[in-house]
Amino acid sequence: MPSTLDPRAAPPPKPEPPDPSDCCGNGCDPCVHDLYGEKLAEWERRVAAFEAEAGRVPGRPAT
């Protein structure tokens, strides 16, 4: 099945990691690093879905 994705489309941007000063070091639950990990996991799922829709092999650059 051909892709319905615009060939000029780009994958979603990778989330920015928290600045080292964003963590207070008090063991917060969730910590800013935990939240970043969740955002990163969601981004990875979105990139995989984007690449599947575009007919690309995940992790391999577009040709």
Residue pairs with C-beta under 8 A, 6 or more apart in sequence:
3 53
3 54
3 55
4 53
5 50
5 53
5 54
9 50
9 54
11 46
11 47
11 50
11 51
12 43
12 46
12 47
12 50
14 40
14 43
15 36
15 39
15 40
15 43
17 36
18 32
18 33
18 35
18 36
22 32
23 31
23 32
23 33
30 38
47 58
48 58
51 57
51 58
51 59
52 58
54 62
56 62
